Amino acid sequence: MSYYVHDVPGRLRVKTPAIKGNPARALQIEELLSKKEGVLSVVSNKTTGSVVINYDSDVLNKEAILDILTKRGHFDPSKAVTNDQLIEDTVSKSGKLVSKAVLGLLMDAAFGGTPLSVLTAIL
């Protein structure tokens, strides 16, 4: 499982392997963040490894929350993926898959029934 961050002002979702399958650590994060001024609510999900933090964006920001989690060893920003990066990676993989399928169809149409049709099976 990788680290993941998605935020809109006032709401932050963090996925971290630190709490996946670890209810004690999930509770520890909830208690840690709940004490922070400006945090309105913290809900963790040990099954998915996700923590949703609702906060007052006039008092607190995402960087401060992530800094708390990082300093306590619950989050590694160097391994984090944002929602935009996740979408970009998914679209890129989908594009490669579609282009490979289209190329295969074109090759089959061009060389089907010829000795070169073996090449289309390889591609």
N, C-alpha and C positions, 0 to 999 in steps of 0.2 A: 504494500500500500504506500502511496506517495502522500506528500503533504499538499494540501489544496486550500486556497483562500478565495472567498468571494465576498465582496462587500458593497453595500450601498450605505450612504451616511445614516448612522444610527443602528445598523445591523451588520454583523460580521459572522460569516460561517467559516470555520476552520476544520479541516480534516487532518487528523494526526494519528499515526500508528501508535502513539503513546497510550491512547485510551481504548483502542480497538480490542475488545475482549477483556478489558481491564476495568471493572466497575469501581475499584478503589481509587484508581488514578483519575477516572472520570469525575468522581465525587471531589477529589482533591482540587481539580481544575475549577469545578463549579464553586467550591468554597473560596478558593483563591481570588477568582474574578468577582464574585459577589461582594467582596469586601471593598473593592475599588470604587472610589467616588465616581459617579456618573454611570455606573453599570446598573441597568434597570432589571435585566434578567439574564440568566445563563441556563441553557438546557443542553445536556450532553446525551449522546447516543453511543453506548459502548459497542453496539452491534456494527455500526457503520464507522465509528471512530470520528464522529462529527460533533462539534460544539457550536451552538448558535448563541451569540452574545448580542443582546439588544442594549444600546447605550445612548446616553444623551450626547449628541454630536457637538453641543455647545461646550461640554465639559471635557470630553474625551475623544480620541480619534483611534483609528484602526492601528496605526503605528505603535501607539502606547500599549494597546492590548497585546499586540504581537510581541512587543518587547518584553512584557511580563512573562508571557508563555515561553519565549526563547530563553530568558535568563533562568527560568526554573527547569529547563530541559524538556519542555513539553512540545516544542516546535523548533524546526530547523528551516530558517528562511532560505538557505542556499538550495534546498531541495523542493521548495514550494512552487506550485503551478497555479496560475490564476485562471479564472473562468475563460478569459479571452485566449490564453495560451491553449487551454484544453479544447476549445472550439476550433482554433486554428489547426491544431494537430489532427483532430478528427476529420476536418474538411480536407486536409492534405492527404491523409490516408485514404479517404473515400475517393478523392480525385485520382489517385494512383490506381486504385482498384478498378474504377470505371474506365480509365484510359487503357489499362491492360486488357480488359474485356472487349473494348471496342477494337483494339488492335488485333486481338484474336479473331474476332468476327470478320474484319477486313482481310486478314491473311487467309482465313478459311474460304472466303468468297473468291479471293484472287487465285489461290492455289489448290482449292478443293478438287479432288479427283486426279491430281497430278502427282508425280513422284515427290514434289516439294511439299505435298500436304503433310508429310511427316514432320516437317519443320513447324507447321502451325500447331501441331499437338505439343511440341516442346515449348513453344513460346506461350 
